[in-house]
Amino acid sequence: MRPQPIMDRCARFACRVIAVALFVVPAASAQAATGLDWLAGQQNADGSYGGTPASLATPVQSTAAVLRAYQALGLGAGASHSTGLAFLGSDPEINTEFLARKIIAGAQAGGDVSAWLATLLTHQNPDGGFGDQAGYDSSVLDTAFALEALAVAGYANAEVIARAIFYLAQQQANGGFRLSAANDGSVHLTALAMTALQRYAFHYNLAGQLDKARAFLLSRQSAVGGWADDTETALALTAIVPFTSDTSLYAASLGALRAGQRADGSWLGDSYTTALALRALQLAENTAPPPVMPTTGSFTGRVVNDATGVPLVGAFVAIDQP
């Protein structure tokens, strides 16, 4: 059964919603400042980042990651940010990941992302998931990117979103997400999926999936903290930190990420990884304790005859749980 939006289930009743602010005003630490200084010298003439033989990501991936870091650190109005956006706007690639990255960067900057959004929606399949392009098989990677982009862009079609969540929320018993049935759970994919699903946690019943995903990620930490490398550590922390009140669960990994910063201010000498690390540190330093996920609630109302308005005797209301 597909998950139904909590607010849709309450549409005909008087529901009280408590909005919780998860993030406080950004404040760049001294460590972040040195990382930003390093990034300032990495932008290419066309506005992009990355693209060197040592780069771990493509220019689109690196540029989008840097722009998200700038936004997180309150630096989304500078000239380097504008030229980075211009580069993304000129890129012709329409695969789901790249479209999602461009939508997120553009929407966060207040730009018009409607054309990218329209193309992205053509990539959704009957199973609810998104493929690399229209007609391609659904994947966790593409669906996670698409869901996060839809959330950042403020897309509100509940049917589209619910179908994508239904596809994505089918995880392994150990909480991990994997590329295919032939693969084991992946830290990278699980972090992306958890980050995307958190966007919808208070409108859909996702507490169980998020708890399991967090447990999987925490179980894959090394004995001394961190995951496979600084890139994976930053991705995992970005997923875990906003959903974890007990900071001791990831303290060693956060320390490992801090220790990974080089003397020049970068992580791995790579724009993509440096941007991810800056976002993870920003979350760790500026995220308030997460609110308790709602598991119970109440509503009041009357069941009446549509034609007469007279209350019906002996009626009852049942909520269909997904």
Backbone bond lengths (Angstrom), bond angles and torsions (degrees), N, CA, C in turn:
res aa  C-N    CA-C-N  psi(-1)  N-CA   C-N-CA  omega(-1)  CA-C   N-CA-C  phi
1 M - - - 1.461 - - 1.522 109.86 -
2 R 1.309 116.71 137.34 1.457 119.59 -178.73 1.525 111.27 -73.69
3 P 1.339 116.61 144.42 1.465 118.93 177.39 1.509 110.76 -65.82
4 Q 1.306 117.54 136.60 1.454 121.51 178.57 1.523 110.00 -103.53
5 P 1.335 117.60 138.38 1.460 119.46 178.66 1.517 111.35 -58.04
6 I 1.323 116.10 134.55 1.456 120.56 178.44 1.518 110.89 -56.74
7 M 1.341 116.38 -43.18 1.456 118.68 -178.29 1.517 111.93 -67.90
8 D 1.345 119.01 -31.05 1.452 120.86 176.00 1.516 110.30 -64.91
9 R 1.340 117.06 -39.39 1.461 120.14 -179.60 1.525 111.25 -66.59
10 C 1.328 117.27 -21.37 1.465 120.84 -178.88 1.530 112.17 -103.35
11 A 1.314 117.77 8.68 1.461 120.87 -168.72 1.520 113.06 -59.24
12 R 1.336 118.02 -32.07 1.463 119.84 -175.81 1.521 111.89 -98.50
13 F 1.303 116.76 12.05 1.461 120.75 179.10 1.514 109.25 -127.90
14 A 1.320 116.36 164.81 1.461 120.95 178.06 1.514 108.50 -83.48
15 C 1.321 116.68 104.11 1.466 120.98 -177.90 1.514 109.32 -107.82
16 R 1.315 115.41 137.64 1.457 120.53 176.34 1.518 108.35 -101.78
17 V 1.302 116.59 127.27 1.456 121.40 -177.72 1.512 109.12 -114.99
18 I 1.305 115.46 129.92 1.459 120.86 177.03 1.505 108.66 -100.31
19 A 1.314 117.80 118.53 1.462 121.76 178.42 1.515 108.74 -90.76
20 V 1.321 116.62 130.08 1.457 121.42 -178.70 1.516 109.30 -115.97
21 A 1.307 117.36 126.07 1.463 121.39 176.72 1.510 109.14 -83.45
22 L 1.327 115.78 119.88 1.452 120.27 -176.49 1.515 112.92 -87.15
23 F 1.318 117.24 -25.62 1.448 119.23 -172.12 1.529 111.17 -119.98
24 V 1.308 114.49 143.92 1.447 119.56 176.60 1.524 108.27 -101.89
25 V 1.335 115.73 178.38 1.456 120.10 -176.61 1.535 110.51 -61.42
26 P 1.356 117.30 129.92 1.458 118.95 -178.69 1.521 112.56 -59.00
27 A 1.322 115.07 145.51 1.455 120.69 176.21 1.517 107.58 -145.48
28 A 1.319 116.49 114.13 1.463 121.21 -175.93 1.527 110.25 -77.01
29 S 1.322 116.34 128.87 1.451 121.60 176.43 1.521 109.53 -79.97
30 A 1.329 115.32 171.86 1.460 118.89 177.11 1.520 110.58 -62.80
31 Q 1.334 116.90 -36.61 1.456 120.39 178.16 1.526 110.93 -64.82
32 A 1.329 116.84 -41.66 1.458 120.12 177.27 1.523 110.79 -64.49
33 A 1.313 116.76 -37.70 1.463 120.11 -178.46 1.524 111.49 -61.58
34 T 1.324 117.18 -40.36 1.463 119.04 178.99 1.527 110.80 -69.66
35 G 1.330 116.57 -33.00 1.462 119.58 175.32 1.508 111.81 -66.26
36 L 1.321 116.26 -41.27 1.465 120.43 177.99 1.526 111.15 -66.07
37 D 1.312 116.65 -38.06 1.471 119.62 176.97 1.522 110.45 -60.64
38 W 1.328 116.23 -41.50 1.463 119.13 179.21 1.524 110.41 -65.41
39 L 1.343 117.30 -44.32 1.463 120.31 179.72 1.527 111.91 -60.87
40 A 1.316 116.44 -34.42 1.470 120.05 -178.42 1.520 112.19 -59.14
41 G 1.318 116.74 -26.30 1.454 119.76 -179.92 1.513 114.08 -94.76
42 Q 1.333 117.26 5.49 1.466 120.45 -175.38 1.517 114.38 -104.33
43 Q 1.327 117.65 -4.78 1.462 118.77 -176.20 1.520 110.86 -73.17
44 N 1.320 116.11 134.60 1.460 121.96 178.97 1.524 111.01 -81.42
45 A 1.320 116.25 168.94 1.465 121.65 -176.60 1.528 112.19 -61.67
46 D 1.333 117.13 -29.65 1.470 120.04 -179.24 1.524 112.92 -86.12
47 G 1.329 117.52 4.39 1.458 121.41 178.48 1.514 114.22 96.21
48 S 1.329 117.09 -7.57 1.460 120.98 -176.93 1.526 111.97 -86.60
49 Y 1.316 114.53 171.39 1.460 122.75 172.68 1.527 107.09 -124.33
50 G 1.318 116.05 156.82 1.450 119.82 -179.96 1.524 111.09 80.07
51 G 1.329 115.64 -159.98 1.454 120.00 178.69 1.521 114.53 89.00
52 T 1.323 116.95 -0.65 1.459 120.01 178.19 1.525 108.81 -89.28
53 P 1.344 117.37 163.95 1.471 119.22 178.45 1.528 113.30 -56.95
54 A 1.330 117.28 -26.56 1.460 120.54 -178.80 1.527 113.38 -87.25
55 S 1.320 117.61 -5.25 1.464 120.66 -176.23 1.524 111.32 -66.74
56 L 1.320 115.67 140.82 1.456 121.14 178.84 1.523 111.98 -93.76
57 A 1.327 117.90 -4.77 1.458 122.08 -177.97 1.521 109.15 -142.80
58 T 1.321 115.96 166.40 1.464 120.53 177.81 1.529 109.55 -73.35
59 P 1.333 118.01 164.98 1.463 119.76 176.93 1.537 113.42 -57.76
60 V 1.337 117.73 -37.17 1.470 119.26 178.43 1.524 110.47 -65.40
61 Q 1.336 116.76 -46.48 1.463 120.14 179.36 1.527 111.40 -62.35
62 S 1.323 116.04 -44.77 1.466 120.03 -178.70 1.517 111.22 -66.28
63 T 1.318 116.50 -44.73 1.465 120.10 -177.67 1.524 110.99 -64.48
64 A 1.325 116.80 -45.04 1.466 119.83 178.93 1.521 110.98 -62.28
65 A 1.329 117.30 -39.11 1.463 120.78 179.20 1.521 111.40 -65.61
66 V 1.329 116.77 -41.26 1.466 120.44 179.05 1.525 110.56 -64.73
67 L 1.334 117.13 -41.85 1.463 120.05 -179.56 1.529 111.01 -65.05
68 R 1.326 117.69 -35.59 1.466 119.92 176.45 1.525 110.97 -67.23
69 A 1.321 116.28 -37.25 1.469 119.24 176.78 1.523 110.54 -64.97
70 Y 1.333 116.33 -42.61 1.469 119.60 177.91 1.529 110.52 -60.00
71 Q 1.337 117.03 -43.65 1.463 120.28 178.75 1.526 110.73 -61.68
72 A 1.328 116.72 -44.59 1.463 120.59 -178.54 1.514 112.14 -62.05
73 L 1.325 115.68 -31.42 1.461 120.81 -177.92 1.533 112.57 -96.92
74 G 1.326 116.46 11.53 1.459 120.73 175.91 1.511 114.76 73.94
75 L 1.351 116.75 27.41 1.466 120.60 -177.54 1.518 110.90 -118.40
76 G 1.308 116.88 38.10 1.456 120.54 -175.27 1.502 116.00 -88.35
77 A 1.309 118.53 15.80 1.469 119.37 -177.51 1.523 112.88 -123.69
78 G 1.318 118.56 7.07 1.456 120.82 -176.91 1.517 113.29 -82.40
79 A 1.338 114.99 170.49 1.467 121.12 -178.79 1.526 111.22 -64.19
80 S 1.336 117.59 -38.76 1.453 119.74 -179.61 1.522 111.08 -65.89
81 H 1.320 116.63 -33.66 1.460 120.74 176.63 1.524 110.11 -66.83
82 S 1.315 117.44 -42.57 1.469 121.67 -179.41 1.520 111.77 -64.34
83 T 1.330 116.66 -43.03 1.463 118.87 179.91 1.525 111.09 -70.71
84 G 1.323 116.96 -30.29 1.457 119.90 174.34 1.523 111.23 -65.62
85 L 1.319 116.78 -42.83 1.463 121.01 176.35 1.525 111.08 -61.92
86 A 1.316 116.16 -39.77 1.468 120.15 179.32 1.529 110.30 -62.84
87 F 1.332 116.45 -39.23 1.462 119.44 177.16 1.517 110.76 -62.03
88 L 1.337 117.07 -47.21 1.457 119.77 179.42 1.522 110.96 -61.35
89 G 1.323 116.62 -38.16 1.456 120.48 -179.98 1.514 113.33 -65.42
90 S 1.318 116.94 -26.84 1.468 120.89 -178.65 1.524 112.65 -89.01
91 D 1.329 117.02 -9.53 1.465 119.84 -177.96 1.528 109.84 -75.11
92 P 1.347 118.18 129.56 1.465 120.70 -174.59 1.527 114.55 -88.38
93 E 1.328 118.66 -8.30 1.462 121.07 -174.60 1.529 111.23 -66.19
94 I 1.342 116.03 136.31 1.465 120.13 -177.15 1.528 112.36 -121.75
95 N 1.334 119.06 22.35 1.465 117.29 173.80 1.526 108.94 -67.89
96 T 1.309 116.52 158.16 1.464 121.29 -170.96 1.521 112.82 -59.90
97 E 1.326 117.54 -44.29 1.456 119.02 -179.15 1.522 111.21 -60.70
98 F 1.326 117.25 -47.72 1.459 120.01 -177.99 1.523 111.06 -66.56
99 L 1.335 116.75 -41.38 1.464 119.64 176.63 1.523 110.47 -58.89
100 A 1.332 116.62 -45.53 1.463 120.57 -178.94 1.522 111.04 -62.37
101 R 1.324 116.75 -43.86 1.461 119.57 178.79 1.520 111.11 -61.44
102 K 1.317 117.16 -40.97 1.472 120.59 -179.59 1.529 111.02 -69.83
103 I 1.336 116.59 -38.16 1.466 120.05 177.82 1.525 110.41 -62.90
104 I 1.328 116.82 -45.36 1.468 120.68 -178.73 1.526 110.60 -62.06
105 A 1.324 116.76 -48.07 1.462 119.80 -179.32 1.521 111.21 -63.80
106 G 1.333 116.60 -43.29 1.459 120.29 -179.11 1.515 112.89 -67.63
107 A 1.337 116.65 -43.85 1.466 120.22 -179.17 1.520 111.34 -65.72
108 Q 1.334 117.15 -39.58 1.460 119.42 178.67 1.522 111.76 -64.26
109 A 1.320 116.76 -26.98 1.460 121.11 178.29 1.525 112.57 -89.17
110 G 1.335 116.65 1.52 1.461 120.39 179.11 1.511 114.43 80.81
111 G 1.331 117.97 17.63 1.450 121.61 -178.34 1.520 113.05 -85.66
112 D 1.330 115.48 172.12 1.457 122.25 178.30 1.532 108.58 -87.08
113 V 1.309 116.61 112.23 1.470 120.81 -178.20 1.525 111.00 -113.12
114 S 1.328 117.46 17.38 1.464 121.38 -173.31 1.522 112.71 -62.66
115 A 1.320 117.96 -37.47 1.464 119.81 -178.85 1.531 110.41 -67.88
116 W 1.325 116.74 -44.61 1.472 119.88 176.58 1.522 110.51 -62.31
117 L 1.320 115.89 -40.25 1.462 120.52 -178.66 1.526 110.71 -63.67
118 A 1.328 116.75 -42.73 1.467 120.46 179.59 1.530 110.94 -61.32
119 T 1.321 116.67 -40.68 1.463 120.01 178.04 1.519 111.02 -67.46
120 L 1.318 117.09 -42.53 1.460 121.13 179.75 1.521 111.06 -57.30
121 L 1.309 117.62 -41.71 1.460 121.17 -176.73 1.522 112.55 -64.63
122 T 1.332 117.69 -24.28 1.468 120.19 177.54 1.522 111.59 -72.97
123 H 1.323 117.58 -9.03 1.454 121.64 -179.02 1.528 112.75 -90.36
124 Q 1.342 117.44 -1.89 1.465 119.37 178.96 1.517 110.12 -80.69
125 N 1.313 115.89 137.88 1.469 122.91 -177.87 1.519 111.73 -101.63
126 P 1.346 117.72 167.16 1.470 120.35 178.33 1.525 114.29 -57.20
127 D 1.354 117.65 -26.00 1.467 119.17 178.51 1.522 112.88 -78.62
128 G 1.339 116.96 -0.32 1.458 121.81 178.37 1.510 113.89 96.29
129 G 1.332 116.74 -24.35 1.453 120.34 -179.55 1.512 112.61 -78.53
130 F 1.328 114.63 169.20 1.457 121.66 177.79 1.518 109.01 -110.81
131 G 1.330 115.38 142.64 1.447 121.19 174.81 1.513 110.68 -104.38
132 D 1.328 115.63 176.81 1.456 120.56 -178.95 1.521 111.93 -59.20
133 Q 1.314 116.41 -38.81 1.453 122.84 174.98 1.525 107.78 -147.16
134 A 1.309 118.16 177.00 1.458 121.38 -179.68 1.525 110.00 -58.81
135 G 1.324 116.51 128.85 1.450 121.37 178.66 1.507 114.88 89.79
136 Y 1.337 118.08 -6.45 1.459 121.94 178.72 1.529 109.73 -86.11
137 D 1.336 116.35 152.48 1.464 120.74 179.66 1.528 111.12 -59.87
138 S 1.323 115.68 147.08 1.461 121.30 178.45 1.523 110.35 -68.44
139 S 1.321 115.93 150.95 1.464 121.08 176.89 1.519 109.45 -145.20
140 V 1.332 115.19 157.28 1.461 120.51 175.66 1.516 110.21 -61.61
141 L 1.321 116.86 -44.36 1.464 121.24 -178.39 1.519 111.29 -56.31
142 D 1.330 116.48 -53.29 1.463 119.67 -176.10 1.520 111.84 -68.30
143 T 1.324 117.02 -38.48 1.464 119.62 -178.87 1.523 111.27 -67.81
144 A 1.326 116.97 -38.46 1.465 120.02 177.71 1.524 110.57 -63.54
145 F 1.323 117.14 -46.78 1.459 119.80 178.33 1.527 111.11 -61.38
146 A 1.330 116.71 -43.51 1.463 120.14 -178.39 1.523 111.56 -63.16
147 L 1.339 117.48 -45.10 1.460 120.39 -178.65 1.526 111.87 -62.26
148 E 1.327 116.72 -41.45 1.461 117.80 179.71 1.528 110.37 -66.70
149 A 1.323 117.01 -40.05 1.465 120.07 179.15 1.525 110.96 -63.39
150 L 1.334 117.38 -41.49 1.464 120.54 178.69 1.524 110.74 -61.46
151 A 1.325 116.47 -39.91 1.467 120.32 179.86 1.517 111.08 -66.27
152 V 1.326 117.23 -47.51 1.465 120.21 -178.31 1.524 110.78 -64.12
153 A 1.336 117.22 -35.48 1.458 121.34 -179.43 1.523 112.57 -78.29
154 G 1.335 117.33 -6.66 1.457 120.34 179.58 1.509 113.75 75.58
155 Y 1.325 117.17 24.53 1.462 121.18 -179.45 1.519 108.81 -69.39
156 A 1.341 116.98 134.02 1.461 119.15 -167.82 1.524 115.15 -122.34
157 N 1.339 119.37 11.86 1.459 119.72 178.48 1.526 109.16 -73.84
158 A 1.334 116.44 105.49 1.461 121.13 -172.72 1.516 112.19 -64.42
159 E 1.335 118.12 -32.73 1.458 120.16 -179.07 1.526 111.29 -66.72
160 V 1.317 116.87 -44.39 1.465 121.40 178.22 1.524 110.09 -61.36
161 I 1.316 116.15 -46.56 1.463 120.84 -177.24 1.523 111.43 -67.17
162 A 1.333 117.67 -45.20 1.461 121.05 -178.55 1.520 111.37 -61.56
163 R 1.327 117.12 -39.98 1.474 120.28 179.42 1.524 110.47 -65.29
164 A 1.328 117.17 -39.77 1.467 120.36 179.26 1.523 110.94 -68.05
165 I 1.332 117.29 -40.24 1.461 120.91 178.03 1.519 110.26 -64.74
166 F 1.330 117.05 -41.15 1.459 121.02 178.53 1.524 110.40 -58.70
167 Y 1.326 117.07 -41.84 1.463 120.38 177.87 1.531 110.81 -66.05
168 L 1.326 115.93 -47.15 1.461 119.87 -173.23 1.518 112.80 -72.33
169 A 1.326 117.24 -30.76 1.464 120.47 -173.61 1.522 113.73 -75.79
170 Q 1.309 117.52 -0.73 1.465 120.68 177.40 1.530 108.89 -87.81
171 Q 1.330 115.02 89.29 1.455 120.85 -175.27 1.521 110.50 -106.44
172 Q 1.315 116.68 174.06 1.452 120.85 177.67 1.526 110.69 -68.69
173 A 1.330 115.45 162.87 1.464 120.20 179.99 1.522 111.65 -60.54
174 N 1.343 117.62 -30.35 1.468 120.37 -179.82 1.522 112.77 -84.29
175 G 1.339 116.63 3.63 1.459 120.59 176.67 1.507 114.60 94.22
176 G 1.316 118.28 -9.11 1.453 121.00 -178.10 1.518 113.07 -82.69
177 F 1.311 115.00 162.14 1.457 122.47 173.47 1.527 107.57 -115.45
178 R 1.308 116.76 144.30 1.451 119.79 -175.36 1.520 111.49 -133.11
179 L 1.324 114.92 162.43 1.460 121.22 -178.36 1.509 111.56 -67.68
180 S 1.320 117.46 -42.65 1.462 122.66 179.52 1.520 108.63 -156.68
181 A 1.333 115.67 174.70 1.461 120.17 -178.68 1.522 112.12 -63.04
182 A 1.314 117.13 -21.03 1.459 120.88 -179.31 1.528 112.68 -83.99
183 N 1.329 117.06 -5.73 1.462 121.15 -176.10 1.516 111.95 -109.11
184 D 1.330 115.07 158.19 1.459 121.21 173.52 1.530 108.03 -83.26
185 G 1.319 116.28 169.85 1.454 120.47 176.51 1.520 111.27 -59.91
186 S 1.320 116.13 143.92 1.459 122.43 -176.19 1.525 110.08 -114.56
187 V 1.320 116.17 131.16 1.463 120.46 175.12 1.521 109.61 -61.30
188 H 1.317 116.94 -44.54 1.465 121.99 -178.56 1.530 110.69 -58.67
189 L 1.339 117.43 -52.41 1.460 120.81 -178.02 1.520 111.86 -67.57
190 T 1.327 116.71 -38.10 1.464 119.85 179.91 1.522 110.90 -65.31
191 A 1.324 117.32 -39.56 1.465 120.41 177.65 1.523 110.68 -64.11
192 L 1.328 117.68 -42.96 1.460 120.66 178.77 1.520 111.26 -64.17
193 A 1.342 116.57 -44.38 1.461 120.31 -179.21 1.523 111.14 -65.43
194 M 1.330 117.24 -43.37 1.460 120.42 179.88 1.527 111.10 -63.56
195 T 1.315 117.01 -41.54 1.459 120.76 178.44 1.520 110.91 -61.21
196 A 1.330 116.94 -42.41 1.462 120.49 -179.89 1.521 111.55 -67.84
197 L 1.331 117.49 -45.52 1.462 120.79 -176.75 1.523 112.31 -65.68
198 Q 1.336 117.35 -29.78 1.464 119.07 178.03 1.519 112.27 -60.46
199 R 1.309 116.61 -27.20 1.471 120.42 179.10 1.527 111.70 -62.07
200 Y 1.326 116.79 -22.63 1.465 121.09 -173.90 1.523 112.24 -116.98
201 A 1.319 117.32 11.52 1.459 121.30 -171.23 1.519 113.52 -61.60
202 F 1.315 118.11 -30.52 1.456 120.19 -175.92 1.524 113.03 -97.10
203 H 1.317 116.97 4.20 1.464 120.45 175.14 1.521 111.67 -116.53
204 Y 1.316 116.74 -16.98 1.464 122.21 178.98 1.529 109.07 -131.29
205 N 1.304 115.85 155.64 1.460 121.14 -177.31 1.530 109.58 -80.94
206 L 1.340 116.76 84.10 1.456 121.61 -173.15 1.532 113.58 -118.96
207 A 1.321 117.09 8.03 1.463 119.46 -177.06 1.522 111.76 -58.24
208 G 1.318 117.65 -40.93 1.454 120.81 -179.32 1.517 112.77 -63.83
209 Q 1.329 116.19 -45.62 1.460 119.91 179.29 1.519 111.99 -64.35
210 L 1.321 116.78 -40.22 1.458 120.26 -179.43 1.526 111.61 -69.17
211 D 1.310 117.43 -39.91 1.472 120.42 177.19 1.528 110.83 -60.91
212 K 1.324 116.05 -43.75 1.461 120.26 -179.39 1.526 111.59 -67.12
213 A 1.330 116.56 -39.65 1.461 119.46 178.93 1.519 110.88 -64.73
214 R 1.319 116.52 -42.10 1.469 120.34 177.85 1.529 110.85 -61.87
215 A 1.329 116.12 -44.15 1.464 119.95 179.65 1.525 110.87 -60.91
216 F 1.325 116.08 -40.16 1.470 119.45 178.47 1.529 110.36 -62.74
217 L 1.321 117.07 -47.47 1.464 120.05 -178.73 1.526 110.99 -62.62
218 L 1.316 116.75 -44.83 1.460 119.52 -179.76 1.524 111.49 -63.36
219 S 1.316 116.51 -33.09 1.464 119.82 -179.25 1.521 112.40 -70.88
220 R 1.320 116.75 -18.00 1.461 120.54 -178.36 1.525 113.04 -96.52
221 Q 1.308 118.06 5.04 1.461 119.95 175.37 1.523 109.63 -66.27
222 S 1.320 115.93 150.27 1.458 119.41 174.69 1.517 109.69 -75.70
223 A 1.312 116.30 167.02 1.463 120.97 -177.30 1.522 112.05 -63.20
224 V 1.319 117.07 -27.74 1.469 120.61 -178.37 1.526 112.19 -102.21
225 G 1.334 117.09 5.40 1.455 120.58 179.83 1.511 112.13 101.54
226 G 1.306 115.06 146.92 1.453 120.11 179.96 1.517 112.02 91.71
227 W 1.323 114.53 172.37 1.450 120.49 179.27 1.531 108.27 -114.83
228 A 1.296 119.75 -146.29 1.466 121.58 -170.96 1.522 112.82 -60.88
229 D 1.327 116.26 -40.21 1.464 121.31 -179.75 1.519 108.25 -157.92
230 D 1.323 117.17 -178.72 1.467 120.20 -177.40 1.522 112.22 -63.84
231 T 1.331 117.21 -33.42 1.458 120.34 179.50 1.521 110.49 -63.76
232 E 1.327 116.63 -50.07 1.462 120.83 -179.59 1.527 111.15 -67.34
233 T 1.329 117.10 -36.09 1.457 120.59 178.31 1.522 111.09 -62.69
234 A 1.322 116.66 -44.07 1.463 120.42 179.30 1.523 111.22 -63.48
235 L 1.332 117.71 -42.56 1.467 120.98 178.75 1.525 111.16 -63.16
236 A 1.332 116.39 -45.30 1.462 119.73 -178.94 1.526 111.21 -63.97
237 L 1.313 117.60 -43.59 1.462 120.42 179.75 1.518 111.60 -64.67
238 T 1.328 117.44 -36.87 1.466 120.96 177.93 1.524 110.67 -59.68
239 A 1.335 116.77 -33.49 1.458 120.52 178.11 1.518 112.16 -79.90
240 I 1.320 117.28 -39.92 1.467 121.80 -171.53 1.528 113.06 -79.52
241 V 1.319 117.12 -44.53 1.467 120.71 -170.25 1.533 113.68 -55.14
242 P 1.345 120.27 -48.17 1.468 118.52 -177.18 1.519 114.28 -68.13
243 F 1.331 117.49 -12.24 1.464 121.11 -174.43 1.527 112.16 -114.46
244 T 1.329 117.44 11.69 1.465 120.53 -173.35 1.530 110.53 -131.89
245 S 1.311 116.69 117.13 1.461 120.45 -179.98 1.525 112.37 -83.08
246 D 1.327 117.50 -28.13 1.462 121.88 -179.13 1.533 108.76 -87.73
247 T 1.316 116.39 95.94 1.459 120.51 -175.22 1.528 113.19 -67.19
248 S 1.343 116.83 -17.34 1.464 118.78 179.19 1.521 111.78 -65.83
249 L 1.333 117.30 -20.80 1.460 120.93 -179.03 1.519 112.29 -67.07
250 Y 1.324 116.13 -26.55 1.463 118.44 -178.89 1.530 112.57 -126.24
251 A 1.327 117.58 10.47 1.470 120.99 -175.70 1.526 112.08 -59.56
252 A 1.331 117.59 -42.71 1.460 120.06 -179.33 1.523 111.32 -65.15
253 S 1.329 116.25 -37.99 1.463 119.87 179.12 1.524 111.26 -69.52
254 L 1.328 116.18 -37.72 1.459 119.34 176.31 1.528 110.00 -63.89
255 G 1.333 116.00 -40.55 1.458 119.57 176.88 1.520 112.24 -63.42
256 A 1.334 116.17 -38.70 1.467 120.01 178.52 1.522 110.75 -64.68
257 L 1.333 116.70 -38.54 1.466 119.23 178.97 1.522 110.44 -67.22
258 R 1.301 117.45 -42.83 1.469 120.32 177.44 1.526 110.34 -59.19
259 A 1.322 115.71 -42.51 1.468 119.99 -177.63 1.520 112.24 -69.28
260 G 1.324 116.71 -18.15 1.462 120.12 -178.58 1.520 114.12 -78.15
261 Q 1.322 117.48 -9.23 1.463 119.08 -179.97 1.521 110.32 -69.29
262 R 1.304 117.05 131.14 1.459 121.81 -178.99 1.531 111.06 -80.40
263 A 1.300 115.01 169.77 1.465 119.94 -179.26 1.518 111.90 -62.11
264 D 1.333 117.66 -28.01 1.468 120.18 -179.77 1.530 112.50 -80.66
265 G 1.338 117.21 -3.44 1.461 121.52 178.56 1.511 114.23 101.16
266 S 1.322 117.48 -9.89 1.464 120.82 -175.93 1.528 112.07 -93.10
267 W 1.316 114.64 170.00 1.456 122.34 166.96 1.526 107.28 -113.67
268 L 1.301 115.72 119.91 1.464 123.90 -179.59 1.528 112.88 61.83
269 G 1.336 117.70 13.77 1.448 120.11 -177.89 1.515 112.63 63.10
270 D 1.336 116.68 29.07 1.465 122.63 -170.80 1.524 110.62 -129.99
271 S 1.325 116.48 130.29 1.471 120.31 -178.78 1.519 112.25 -62.27
272 Y 1.324 116.78 -42.53 1.464 121.39 -178.12 1.522 111.11 -61.76
273 T 1.327 116.82 -51.97 1.461 120.38 -178.93 1.522 111.32 -65.31
274 T 1.316 117.26 -39.13 1.463 120.45 179.05 1.519 110.50 -62.04
275 A 1.326 117.36 -41.59 1.463 120.96 178.75 1.527 110.72 -64.51
276 L 1.328 117.47 -43.52 1.463 120.54 178.39 1.520 111.19 -62.61
277 A 1.328 116.55 -41.91 1.463 120.31 -180.00 1.520 111.29 -64.04
278 L 1.321 117.34 -41.79 1.459 120.69 179.27 1.527 111.45 -62.61
279 R 1.320 117.28 -39.70 1.469 120.73 177.35 1.523 110.87 -65.33
280 A 1.325 116.74 -43.01 1.464 120.13 -179.90 1.523 111.18 -63.28
281 L 1.320 116.90 -43.54 1.465 120.25 179.11 1.521 110.99 -66.03
282 Q 1.329 116.14 -38.67 1.459 119.89 178.19 1.522 110.83 -61.25
283 L 1.324 116.58 -42.92 1.461 120.23 177.65 1.530 110.92 -62.03
284 A 1.325 116.12 -44.86 1.461 120.09 -178.11 1.522 112.23 -63.92
285 E 1.325 117.02 -32.67 1.460 121.19 -176.42 1.521 113.38 -89.19
286 N 1.334 117.91 -19.12 1.467 119.98 -171.10 1.517 115.24 -131.34
287 T 1.320 118.31 10.57 1.454 120.50 178.47 1.515 110.18 -96.70
288 A 1.315 116.61 125.61 1.460 121.16 176.30 1.525 109.16 -70.09
289 P 1.337 118.65 159.70 1.466 120.44 176.75 1.522 110.23 -54.05
290 P 1.329 117.91 136.55 1.464 119.90 -176.61 1.510 111.49 -66.31
291 P 1.330 117.68 144.92 1.457 120.01 176.77 1.520 110.31 -70.24
292 V 1.320 115.98 158.27 1.462 120.88 178.51 1.522 108.63 -69.70
293 M 1.341 116.16 130.91 1.460 119.93 178.20 1.522 109.54 -65.59
294 P 1.331 117.57 132.51 1.463 119.52 -178.83 1.526 111.41 -68.77
295 T 1.321 116.47 131.25 1.465 121.60 175.99 1.517 111.67 -120.16
296 T 1.335 116.89 -17.88 1.459 120.73 177.23 1.517 109.36 -135.70
297 G 1.311 115.74 164.59 1.457 120.40 179.34 1.514 109.27 -169.39
298 S 1.311 116.83 -178.49 1.453 120.52 179.52 1.519 109.54 -150.08
299 F 1.321 115.72 156.94 1.452 120.61 174.67 1.523 108.04 -150.02
300 T 1.306 116.03 160.43 1.457 121.43 177.70 1.513 109.20 -130.55
301 G 1.322 116.35 155.85 1.456 120.23 178.47 1.510 110.61 176.93
302 R 1.324 116.54 -176.84 1.454 122.16 177.55 1.524 108.64 -127.45
303 V 1.321 116.35 142.02 1.459 121.95 173.98 1.520 107.22 -101.54
304 V 1.354 115.82 116.96 1.458 119.75 -173.88 1.524 110.77 -126.34
305 N 1.310 115.16 163.02 1.456 122.32 173.21 1.521 108.24 -71.71
306 D 1.333 117.21 125.11 1.462 120.56 -176.87 1.522 112.14 -59.13
307 A 1.321 117.40 -34.91 1.464 120.45 -175.00 1.520 112.92 -79.70
308 T 1.341 116.52 -39.68 1.464 119.61 -173.28 1.516 114.09 -106.61
309 G 1.306 116.55 -21.77 1.460 119.68 -176.36 1.499 113.38 80.26
310 V 1.319 117.60 5.69 1.456 121.97 -179.27 1.528 109.19 -80.96
311 P 1.358 118.04 133.69 1.468 120.29 178.55 1.524 111.79 -58.78
312 L 1.337 116.66 140.62 1.463 122.06 179.15 1.521 109.67 -87.44
313 V 1.322 115.83 133.51 1.460 121.42 -179.26 1.528 109.60 -84.04
314 G 1.354 116.07 133.75 1.463 120.61 175.10 1.510 114.97 78.18
315 A 1.322 118.17 10.02 1.467 120.54 179.40 1.511 111.02 -76.04
316 F 1.295 117.13 154.01 1.460 121.16 174.92 1.524 108.92 -140.27
317 V 1.314 115.24 160.13 1.464 122.35 -178.34 1.513 108.55 -118.06
318 A 1.320 117.02 131.37 1.478 122.62 177.23 1.520 107.93 -121.62
319 I 1.338 116.63 134.91 1.454 122.01 176.81 1.526 108.51 -98.12
320 D 1.295 115.10 125.03 1.462 121.26 -179.17 1.514 109.18 -84.22
321 Q 1.328 117.88 105.86 1.456 122.03 -177.65 1.530 109.66 -79.83
322 P 1.367 118.72 141.33 1.456 120.33 177.85 1.527 110.88 -70.38
